[in-house]
Every structure is written in structure tokens, then in C-alpha cells.
Amino acid sequence: MNRVAVILPAAGQSARFGGEVKKPFVALDGKPVWHRALDLFARRPDVAKVYVVLSPDALDEFRGRYGVMLGFTYENVELVAGGAERFESVANALARVSADIELIAVHDAVRCLTPAAVIDAVFAAAALHGGAIAALPVADTLKRVVPGTTRVVETVPRADLWQAQTPQAFRRDWLLDAYARRAGFAGSVTDDAQLMEAAGHTVVVVPGSPANFKITTPADLQLAEALLRPAPPEVPKSRHPFDESD
């Protein structure tokens, strides 16, 4: 069984979510979003450690609110101070991963409804190929518009396009190599798989899930609440006293 370390970045600014509470800490059916994401991994037998990455200015408050609960509930969770950007936050956690770990997975702390089968598939594919991500084939027609306007200039072929999700899991040595070479890569980096691609390492996709969406806006939170809501009990159909269909 592969030993896996999981990094949960939760240090973002949540600009699109709005409100006073950052989106990883918003309650979803009575439990913070970050806690639901943590539960996806912390009790798996193949996960040796989970690193929850937080803004440095939030660490003390987080420990005060959740430290006791984490200590009693989990033995394999460690809090890490993040950086100004997601790349720096993940790098800070990478520096804490022990050398005996074989695979490192990075998962958005605001993707808290990821099916276990998706996690299983990503871990298995990463162990086989060295790098794997959850993703969905693009189904909608894509349009390119003039920057700063709403005028369409091109329809982008969607064949062979996939929408990346997390978890994204990689061989530890490959991920460390990619992060060590980050300064040499031009342009912005939006996920860890992009770094791996730029470093020349293999990354494969496995089918993700529509339920594995990021909670980015209040509408996303409402959708997550609806998905968690139990289905109403099925009401048996009443039978007419003269029904002889049986």
C-alpha cells in the first residue's frame, strides 16, 4: 500500500465568495467546509499525513477554535502556515513531508463532496504513472471573447479538453523537482499538474465527478447543501379498493 501525504490549501482570500467568513470555514450542514474535505482523507489507511495550510494570521484563531477537536479526532493532521500565493502555500507544506512518503496529493479545501471512488482512482493512477488528476471532459461549447469586452471572436473546439479537478497526486520526488524549478517556468501556474507538465513529468487524467465542484460562491454552497440533504421518503401509492390489477 502506497504511503500518501495530502496537502489541503485553505489560505486563499475567498474574494469571490464575499462575506466575513472565508469559504473553507463556512458551515455546510453544521460542519466547516475544510473539515468535510479533511474527512475525505484523514481516515484512509493509505494516508499517512494531512497538512492543512492556513494563512499565517489565521493560525492562532484556528488552533483556538479547532485545535482540541483535531487532537482528539485525528492523529495525522498538521497545520502549516501558508504563503501569499497558492504555490507558496503548497511549497511550505511540501517542506514538511517526510522522506518515506511515496505519493503527495493536493486537494482544494473547498472541494468537500469528492466521492471516495474518485480519490481511489487518482491514487491508483498516480502510483502507476507517477502523476494523476481528477478531471471531467468538457461538454459545453467554449467561446473566446475579446479581452475586456463581451464580443465573441472564436469558438474553441472542445475535443480532447478536460476540466481539471482535485485531488491531484504525484510521486514525491517528481513534485519536489517541479517545485524546485518553479522560478524557471514562465507565466502563471494555476494548478500543480501544470508545474508537472512544464517539468516534463507524466500526468494522466481519471474521470472526476460533477459533485466534486469547488465551493466558490454562495450559490455553490447552496448546491452543496442540496446534495447533502436526504431525499424525501418515498410515499407508497394508494390503491383503489376496486383495483384488481393484481
Sequence and secondary structure as in RCSB ss.txt:
>XXXX:A:sequence
MNRVAVILPAAGQSARFGGEVKKPFVALDGKPVWHRALDLFARRPDVAKVYVVLSPDALDEFRGRYGVMLGFTYE
NVELVAGGAERFESVANALARVSADIELIAVHDAVRCLTPAAVIDAVFAAAALHGGAIAALPVADTLKRVVPGTT
RVVETVPRADLWQAQTPQAFRRDWLLDAYARRAGFAGSVTDDAQLMEAAGHTVVVVPGSPANFKITTPADLQLAE
ALLRPAPPEVPKSRHPFDESD
>XXXX:A:secstr
   EEEEEE     TTT SSS GGGSEETTEEHHHHHHHHHHT TTEEEEEEEE GGGHHHHHHHHHHHHHHH S
SEEEEE  SSHHHHHHHHHTTS TT  EEEE  TT     HHHHHHHHHHHHHHSEEEEEEE  S EEEE TTS 
 EEEEE  TT EEEEEEEEEEHHHHHHHHHTGGGS S   SHHHHHHHTT   EEEE  TT     SHHHHHHHH
HHHS           TT    
